[in-house]
Amino acid sequence: AVVSTQSTGSGTCQDCPAGSFSSTKNAPSCSLCAPGSYNDKPKQTSCKVCPGGSFSDSNGTLSCTLCEAGSYSGANSTMCNLCEPGSYSADKGSAVCSLCSPG
């Protein structure tokens, strides 16, 4: 998806809004950040990757959502995964699940 940054005959350049980016100078439009990434500030040349323990599932995201307890995700994720039987994550925002202790 693309966000237009200028109108026909515009006398000024427009900044890319948060949630989008432009990696080239004088670009006629901005691109939305892809799922798994975000941009919380305007005027950016790239998007940031969602860190492990969080995700974004749509284009143009301003922030990532933390995974709930009992789930996890790696970096650049579009969703969280449930911990496998015999493992757990007690806190929100876990990048991995821990194995349960014997007994």
N, C-alpha and C positions, 0 to 999 in steps of 0.2 A: 504494500500500500504506500502511496505517496501523498504528501501534504504539499500543496502549492504554496510557494513563498512570495510570489509576486503576481501582480495583475498586469494586463497588457498596458504598456506605456508607463509603467511605474517609474517614478523618479528616485526611489530609494530601494535599498535592499531590505529584506525582511529576515529576521532571525528565525532559525528553526526552533519550535516550541519544545518544552520538556516532553519526553516520550518519543522524540524523533532525532534525526541527525543528518548531516551532510558532510561527506568526506572530501568533496571537491569544492574549490573556490568558484564563486559566481554560479553555483548550481541553480537551475530554475525551480527546483523543488527539494523537499526534504523526504527522507525515507523514515517510516515508522520502525521503532525497535521491534525485533522479532520476538516471539515467545521464548522464554528462557533468559531474556535480557531486559534491561530497563534504562531509563535516563531520567534523573530527577531534576535536571537543570536544563535551561534552554542554551542555544548556541554551542552544541557539542558536535564533534567530528566523528564520534563513534558511540556505541551503546556499551553499558557495563553489563557484565555477566552476573546473573543471580548467583550468589555464593551457595555452597552446600548448606542444606537445611532450609532452603527457601525455593520458591518457584514463581514464574509468571506464565499464564496460559493464554495470553492474547497479545496482539500487536499494539504498540504504542503505550506500553506500561510505564508508569511513573515510579513504581517501587515493586519490590518482590514481596510475596506473602510467605510468612514462616510456616513450616510444616507443623502440624499438630503433634502432641505427644503420641507415641505409638506408631509414628511414621518417620520417614527420612527422605532425603534427596541429595544427589550430587550437584556439582556446579552446573549451571546452564540448563536447569531442569524446567519442564513445562508442567510437572505434577509431582506429588509426593507418593512414595510407595509405602505400604504397610510393612511393619517389621514382620519377619518370618516367625513361625511358631518356635518358641525356645529363645527368643530374643526380644528386646524392648528398647524404647527410648522414653525416658521419664519426662523430658522437657521439650518445649516447643523449639523448633529450629535445629533439630538434630541432623547431622550429615551422615551418621551411621547409627545402627542399632547395636546394643551391647548384648552379649550372650548372658542368659540367665545362669545363676550359680547352681551347682548341683544341690539337690535336696529341696 
